[in-house]
Amino acid sequence: MKKALSIFTLLLLMAATMQAQEKKPDWMRWHYLSEAEMYDTSRGMNFVETDPPTGTPRFVAEFEPMQGVMIRYPLGIPTSLVAQLSNNCMVYCIVSTSQQNQAQNSFQSAGVNMSNVTFVNAPTDSYWVRDYGPWYIFEDREPAIVDNVYNRPRPNDDNISGVFANFWQIPMYGMNLQHTGGNMMEDGRGHGVSDDLVLNENNHNETNVRNKMRDYLGIDPYHITIDPQGDYIAHVDCWGKYLAPDKILIAQLPQSNPRYQYYEQVAEYFETTNCCWGYPYHVYRVQEPGDYTLAPYTNSLILNKTVYVPMGSNSTYNNDAIAVYQEAMPGYEIIGVNGGSAGWENTDALHCRTRGVMDFDMLFVDHRDVLFGEQEWQDSIPVVSKFIAYSGANLKQDSLLVYYSIDNGAYRVAHMTATGNPDEYVGYIKGYQGESEIDYYVFGADESGHRYTQPVFADLDPHHFTMEAHEPPTPPQGELVITPDTLWFEHNGDEQAFTIVNQTNTVVQINSITEEGGYLLSDTPNLPYNLQVGESISVGFLFSFPLKTNRASDDYVSSLIKVQTSIGEKYVIAMISKQGMVNLVYQNEMYFDDPTLVIESSFFNKSVFVPTIRVMSITEKDTDYLNIETNPTPPFDLEFEGEEAFLSVSLKDFAKGYVNTSIEIETDYGIFEIAVHINENILCVTELTAEAKLYPNPTTGLFTVEGANVARVEVYNLVGQKVHEAEGKTVSIDAAEWHKGIYLVNIIEQNGAVVTKKLVVK
């Protein structure tokens, strides 16, 4: 019996040994290096380092809007999944030219939406496009790609970033770090996570790693953690995943697993580390059985409003993983995906074999100063956000909104108005009480049809804060009425007014009336002012931007007029035409007290909302007393804070008597005037007793003075120095080497009479 048992035991050991041999790694299928690659030192042989972006880089997160997804053929994912992806967005399939027909036939047979498939021809070495594919960024408002040294000696894969930079015709920056996409996750707002593989592969030079991640990708802070999985791959997507800027999914093992403590260490790090919005991350845990049981749940793909989750070998764990995603990402469709013939591994699944392509025209809602916790009491609380329309389209000014709910009530809407800072708007949450619980989210839309919210889950998982306890004063009966609640200003100089009526049963003190934009001048009573019961006062505002325009437009910027009173704040909206905000800066008055005086002025455009002004002409109005020269010569464009133009004005030699005249600058935004005043005492000029000619005037070189009674010609500069003298009835003088400017030409006749003419040398 014992002998039979020993034989049986031996047979079991032999079977286990055979099974272990069957489980030896498939070097090329798993993320392992092949044996040949282990000794290959040619990593990055085609890599080209460049300077970092000169603009501000923003590394876009996986959960932001995507125009498409990248895959490689031959596939590492089921064709049935390709069909699903093609109904979500564009599928960019990297394939060699020799295999494109095969790929196309395979996709058509699987029901792929071929109108949403673009083939990009290029050779590849593997299907792990997540690891070697391009890292998409925005440099300011333009798309770009950041390339790195791929940490595998696979030259075809390593070339793919350049292939797509050429495909999109966008810049590519070479970041000299050995890195891989599977070991990188980012929140789209400057935070990033990798495990310490990035240090191990870059000579443990942490300072260099952090500096490059900041300069090329805008990642700062950069969270570098341990690798809790402790497997050969050391990729963050095998154990963790950003689900939102404030949400991270981290795998969890049974306490009996030797790696349990390392997963808990990473989870605790994020539970005690602030996200980009100023409070600790919400950490979600997805259970994995450990050992060899397949459970690759963090290796999922977020694509627009859908999450594709690779399924494991245990249905209970699969269902629990789906439930965790549903809890963390309300409003998203969560789809479980089986690996098909390619199969998944705990170290290699769906995320590894796909890569999203950011929407180059997305609308980015960037509300950084998120309200959370308990807020200090104030009558209204501002919500400030930037809206970046990467499409270049205008924002819909009536669709920049704050939605908020007080104590679980119905959502209210606050319109957001420009703060005056670039791309920045503010809306106000009002109407709460002390200890109110407030939920809110920000919404924006642009003229290209792009829309976005922050948080992306909107009312299903909004931002949340509490207002501190507050004992409000006993409100008077009745109300303070202000009409109208909106003032419309079309042009500089427009005047509008609103009326404040005290319909309460008590005296109301008006403490201040202010306008936040700085566009208006107010005509208010002396403040503070006690408004008696039943009394009304009128408050006027003058649109007082530096210059006016006669060009009408329906494109407005809004400003808030605040009326601060003893019973709280009231608000009036001022809607101000952007086209009325032309700011052409120049000397608007000129005085001539010397006949030889040349007045030089400059002007340039300082308009915030009108970046370019077209100057059509510069002329004297109604009279002909002035020589006017400009550089450049109209028509020309004046850029905002850019090109400056110069205006030179002198008197003509035949003007007589005291005059007031003006210069008109005609632009595509209206006509602007310069007043010119001429002293009457300087304009009496002796007439020549006979006709004398000075030509050409202005001159660039040779000029001539001639006349039947001319005896001598003397030429002086404006500081009284004689520069030339000649005799004769006809005198030709070469001024080519003279300094440019105004000269006085004395023409002396035979009878001794002297007449002075001005000569302009260009």
Number of C-alpha atoms within 10 A of each C-alpha: 6 7 8 9 10 11 12 12 12 12 12 12 12 12 12 12 12 11 11 10 10 10 9 8 12 12 12 12 17 17 18 16 18 15 10 8 15 11 10 13 10 13 17 20 14 12 18 14 14 14 11 19 20 10 13 15 25 24 27 23 25 23 23 23 24 23 18 22 22 21 24 26 19 17 18 25 24 17 20 16 17 22 21 14 21 20 14 19 19 21 26 21 23 25 22 18 13 10 12 18 12 13 20 15 11 13 18 13 12 15 14 23 19 15 10 16 21 14 19 18 16 17 18 21 13 19 21 27 26 22 25 28 30 27 25 25 25 21 20 15 18 16 22 24 24 24 28 24 22 24 19 23 21 19 18 14 21 28 22 20 22 22 17 18 20 12 11 12 12 13 15 24 22 20 22 21 21 20 23 22 24 24 22 20 21 25 25 22 19 21 20 23 20 26 20 19 21 24 20 12 13 15 11 13 12 14 9 15 18 17 15 16 20 20 18 27 28 24 24 15 15 18 18 17 17 16 20 23 21 11 11 10 18 21 27 26 27 29 24 29 24 22 22 23 22 19 20 21 23 24 26 23 21 13 10 9 12 11 16 17 16 17 20 16 14 19 23 12 16 20 18 13 14 14 21 19 16 14 16 16 21 21 21 21 19 23 18 23 15 18 11 9 13 20 28 27 32 26 28 24 23 24 24 19 18 17 22 23 25 28 27 25 14 13 10 9 19 22 13 14 26 20 14 16 23 15 12 20 21 16 16 18 15 20 15 18 19 21 18 13 10 13 17 24 21 23 22 22 30 29 26 25 23 24 28 31 24 25 17 19 21 22 26 21 22 20 21 15 12 20 21 16 13 15 14 12 15 14 13 14 18 15 22 21 27 19 21 23 24 21 18 15 16 13 21 14 20 12 14 26 25 26 21 25 21 19 14 11 11 9 13 15 16 17 17 26 22 22 20 16 8 11 14 17 23 20 23 19 21 15 11 18 19 15 16 19 19 21 23 25 24 28 21 26 24 24 14 17 13 18 20 19 21 24 21 23 18 19 20 12 18 20 19 17 18 22 20 16 14 13 7 10 8 7 11 14 10 11 14 20 15 19 13 13 14 19 19 17 22 24 25 23 18 15 18 17 16 17 15 19 19 21 19 17 13 16 18 21 17 21 15 16 20 16 19 15 16 12 17 24 16 17 13 15 14 10 11 14 15 15 19 16 15 13 13 15 14 14 14 16 22 18 25 19 18 15 18 23 19 14 13 13 12 10 13 18 19 24 24 18 21 16 18 17 19 12 17 15 15 16 16 18 17 25 18 25 22 21 23 30 26 25 21 17 15 17 13 14 13 17 13 19 13 14 19 20 14 16 14 14 16 14 16 20 24 20 23 15 17 17 16 20 22 17 20 15 15 21 17 18 15 9 13 13 21 20 15 16 15 16 12 12 14 16 12 16 20 19 17 19 13 13 13 16 20 15 18 16 19 21 21 17 18 14 19 16 11 13 14 13 17 20 23 15 18 18 19 13 20 17 18 17 18 17 15 19 16 22 16 15 12 16 21 14 14 11 12 17 13 11 11 18 13 18 14 15 14 15 17 16 14 14 19 15 20 19 18 13 19 26 20 20 24 16 21 18 18 13 8 10 9 14 13 14 14 14 12 16 17 18 18 15 15 13 17 14 9 14 11 13 14 19 23 20 22 18 26 19 22 13 10 11 15 19 17 19 19 21 22 17 21 15
